[in-house]
Amino acid sequence: MQVVLQGVNKLFTKSNNQTLQVLRDVDLEIGAGEFISLLGPSGCGKSTLLNMVAGLEFPSNGKVLVNGKQVKGPGRDRIVVFQESGLFPWMSVLENVMYGLLLRKLSKKEAEEKAMEGLRMVHLGRFAKSYPHELSGGMKQRVAIARALVLDPEILLMDEPFAALDEQTRMVLHTELQEIWQRTGKTIIFITHNIREAVMLSQRIVLLGTRPGCIKKVYQVQASFPRDPGDALLAHLEQKILHSLEEEMAKVLKEEMGDEYNFKKGHIHRDPLYNLGSDI
């Protein structure tokens, strides 16, 4: 399912009646079955853009089109997976995954069968009778992904779904998400602050500049799946993106600190995972 953003601008009105422009002149085409990541400093409009594709927000100017039709609200063809799993604590894992299916008027038997199929897809079939408090953070996110997948959306919108997880759990979920994407052929739009995560998962990476967010650059990831973290070409791409992100982060800091801030090359700490911008 194709997603097209045409001249998208988004302005919010603040409490003092001043306007804040979050997105400016965003033009982007996402092909059916494509895995694309949105990367950029906090406040650059990544989540707002995702919410507009979901139909939870609307552009102030411009259009968001899905399969040639303008998005006018949420739809069954689009499902969002958030950073928090949002599981109902009083429901079992199976009941959580069945919930949306029952709302769609499936019989209990059919909903249970589909929910179990979804849980097996994320390798949690044997935890069907468990409750959320009995699961690790990574397992809860896998349940959330299963809950989205059983509704069979054509577009999966993922807003930093692995941000709160440890690195080992992230790596496991990266592999599982890649397998699910390749098996189902769904279009995935994925928000992250982690450069390596974007490079390992995506076919294309869209780098947004500082607020008002606009597309600074689009990177094509020329590597087959499964990807090797030690691949020299991927490491080179990470460095290129890191350099561009540092420039955008410097703009944010200069805006906040004014004359007190004198940006110097290397001022921003580089961690080995290139997890940048999450605290700005």
C-alpha positions in Angstrom: 0.0 0.0 0.0 1.5 3.3 -1.1 1.8 6.3 1.2 2.3 9.8 -0.3 2.8 13.1 1.5 2.4 16.2 -0.6 3.6 19.6 0.6 2.7 18.7 4.2 2.9 21.5 6.8 1.8 21.2 10.4 1.2 24.2 12.8 0.1 24.0 16.4 -1.4 26.9 18.4 0.3 27.4 21.8 -1.4 28.6 25.0 -0.3 32.2 24.3 -2.1 32.0 20.9 1.3 31.9 19.0 1.7 29.3 16.4 4.4 26.7 16.4 5.4 25.1 13.0 6.3 21.5 13.5 6.6 20.3 9.9 7.4 22.2 6.8 7.0 21.3 3.1 7.3 17.5 3.5 7.2 15.6 0.3 7.6 11.8 0.5 6.6 8.7 -1.3 6.7 5.3 0.4 6.2 2.2 -1.8 4.0 -0.7 -1.0 5.8 -3.3 1.1 8.7 -0.9 1.9 10.4 -0.6 5.3 11.3 3.0 5.9 12.7 4.6 9.1 12.3 8.2 10.2 15.3 9.6 12.1 16.0 13.0 13.6 16.3 15.0 16.8 13.3 15.1 19.2 10.8 17.8 18.3 11.5 17.5 14.6 8.0 16.2 13.9 8.6 12.4 13.4 5.7 11.3 15.6 3.4 14.0 14.2 4.2 12.8 10.7 3.4 9.2 11.7 0.2 10.3 13.4 -0.9 12.0 10.2 -0.5 8.8 8.2 -2.4 7.0 11.0 -5.2 9.6 10.7 -4.8 10.8 14.3 -3.5 14.2 13.2 -4.2 16.3 10.1 -1.9 18.6 8.1 -2.4 22.3 8.3 -1.6 22.4 4.6 -0.9 19.7 2.1 -2.2 16.1 1.7 -1.5 12.7 3.1 -2.6 10.0 0.7 -2.9 6.2 1.2 -3.4 4.3 -2.0 -4.4 7.5 -3.7 -7.1 8.4 -1.2 -6.7 11.3 1.2 -6.4 10.3 4.9 -9.4 11.6 6.8 -9.1 9.5 9.9 -8.0 6.2 11.3 -8.5 3.1 9.2 -8.3 -0.6 9.4 -5.5 -0.6 6.9 -3.2 1.3 9.3 -2.2 0.2 12.9 0.2 2.0 15.3 2.6 0.3 17.7 3.7 2.7 20.4 6.7 2.8 22.6 4.6 1.5 25.5 2.9 -1.8 24.9 -0.5 -0.6 26.2 -1.6 -4.1 27.3 -4.6 -4.5 29.6 -3.2 -5.8 32.9 -6.4 -7.6 33.8 -6.4 -9.6 30.6 -4.2 -12.6 29.7 -1.8 -12.4 26.8 -4.2 -14.3 24.6 -7.1 -12.0 25.6 -5.1 -8.9 24.8 -4.4 -10.1 21.3 -8.0 -11.2 20.8 -9.4 -7.8 21.9 -9.3 -6.0 18.6 -10.6 -9.1 16.8 -13.6 -9.3 19.0 -14.3 -5.6 18.4 -14.5 -6.5 14.7 -17.3 -9.0 15.6 -15.3 -12.2 15.0 -16.5 -15.2 16.9 -14.6 -16.1 20.0 -13.4 -19.3 18.4 -12.1 -17.5 15.3 -10.6 -14.7 17.3 -8.8 -17.2 19.5 -7.4 -19.1 16.5 -6.1 -15.9 14.9 -4.7 -14.6 18.2 -2.8 -17.9 18.7 -1.4 -17.6 15.2 -0.2 -14.1 15.9 1.4 -15.2 19.2 3.2 -18.0 17.4 4.5 -15.5 14.8 6.3 -13.6 17.6 7.3 -16.9 19.4 5.0 -16.4 22.4 2.5 -19.2 21.9 3.4 -20.9 25.2 2.7 -17.6 27.1 -0.9 -17.3 25.9 -2.3 -17.8 29.4 0.2 -15.5 31.1 -0.6 -11.9 32.3 1.4 -8.8 31.4 3.0 -8.5 34.8 4.6 -11.9 34.3 6.4 -10.8 31.0 9.6 -9.0 30.4 9.6 -5.6 28.5 10.6 -7.3 25.3 7.9 -9.9 25.6 5.2 -7.2 26.2 6.3 -5.4 23.0 6.1 -8.7 21.1 2.5 -9.1 22.3 1.8 -5.5 21.2 3.2 -6.4 17.7 1.1 -9.6 17.6 -2.0 -7.6 18.6 -1.4 -5.3 15.7 -0.5 -8.0 13.2 -3.7 -10.1 13.8 -5.8 -7.2 12.6 -4.0 -7.6 9.3 -3.2 -3.9 8.5 -1.5 -3.1 5.2 0.6 -0.4 7.0 2.4 -0.9 10.3 3.3 2.4 12.0 5.9 1.9 14.7 6.7 4.8 17.1 10.0 4.0 18.8 8.7 0.5 19.8 12.1 -0.7 21.1 13.4 2.5 22.7 13.0 1.3 26.4 14.5 -2.1 25.8 18.0 -3.3 26.5 20.3 -3.9 23.6 20.2 -7.7 23.6 16.4 -7.7 23.6 16.5 -5.1 20.8 18.7 -7.3 18.7 16.3 -10.3 19.1 13.3 -8.1 18.2 15.1 -6.7 15.2 15.5 -10.2 13.8 11.9 -11.1 14.5 10.6 -7.9 13.0 12.6 -8.4 9.8 11.2 -12.0 9.5 7.7 -10.7 10.0 8.1 -8.0 7.4 9.6 -10.3 4.8 6.9 -12.9 5.5 3.9 -10.6 5.4 5.1 -7.9 2.9 3.6 -5.1 5.0 4.6 -1.5 4.6 6.4 -0.4 7.8 7.1 3.2 8.8 9.4 3.0 11.8 10.5 5.9 14.1 13.8 5.6 16.0 16.6 7.8 17.5 19.1 4.9 17.1 21.1 5.2 13.9 22.3 1.5 14.0 18.7 0.3 14.4 17.6 2.3 11.4 20.5 1.0 9.3 20.0 -2.6 10.3 16.2 -2.6 9.6 15.4 -0.2 6.8 15.5 -0.1 3.1 15.5 3.7 3.3 16.2 6.2 6.1 14.5 9.6 6.0 16.5 12.1 8.1 14.4 15.1 9.3 16.0 18.4 10.2 15.3 20.4 13.3 11.9 22.1 13.9 10.2 22.9 11.7 10.9 19.4 10.5 11.7 19.0 6.8 13.4 16.2 4.9 17.1 16.9 5.1 18.2 13.8 3.3 17.0 10.3 2.3 19.5 7.4 2.5 19.1 4.2 0.5 20.5 1.2 2.5 22.2 -0.9 -0.1 22.5 -4.2 1.7 20.6 -7.5 1.6 18.9 -9.1 4.6 19.8 -10.4 7.1 22.4 -7.7 7.7 25.7 -8.0 9.3 26.5 -5.4 12.0 30.2 -5.6 11.0 29.5 -4.8 7.4 31.9 -2.0 6.4 29.4 -0.4 4.0 26.8 -0.1 6.8 29.4 1.3 9.2 30.2 4.0 6.6 26.6 4.8 6.2 26.2 5.1 10.0 29.0 7.6 10.0 27.5 9.7 7.3 24.1 9.8 9.1 25.9 10.6 12.4 27.6 13.6 10.9 24.3 15.0 9.5 22.5 14.3 12.8 25.2 16.1 14.8 24.7 19.2 12.6 20.9 19.1 13.4 21.5 18.6 17.1 23.8 21.5 17.2 21.1 23.7 15.8 18.7 22.6 18.6 21.3 23.3 21.3 22.2 26.7 19.8 18.5 27.7 19.8 18.1 26.7 23.4 21.4 28.1 24.8 21.8 31.1 22.6 25.2 32.9 22.9 26.3 30.5 25.7 26.6 27.7 23.2 29.6 27.4 20.9 29.4 24.2 19.0 32.6 22.4 18.4 33.2 19.3 16.3 33.0 16.2 18.6 31.2 18.1 21.3 28.3 15.6 21.2 29.1 12.3 22.8 29.2 9.5 20.3 28.1 6.2 21.9 28.8 2.9 20.0 25.1 2.5 19.0 24.7 6.1 17.6 21.6 6.6 19.7 21.4 10.3 19.3 18.8 13.1 19.8 16.5 11.3 22.3 17.2 13.8 25.1 17.0 17.0 23.1 
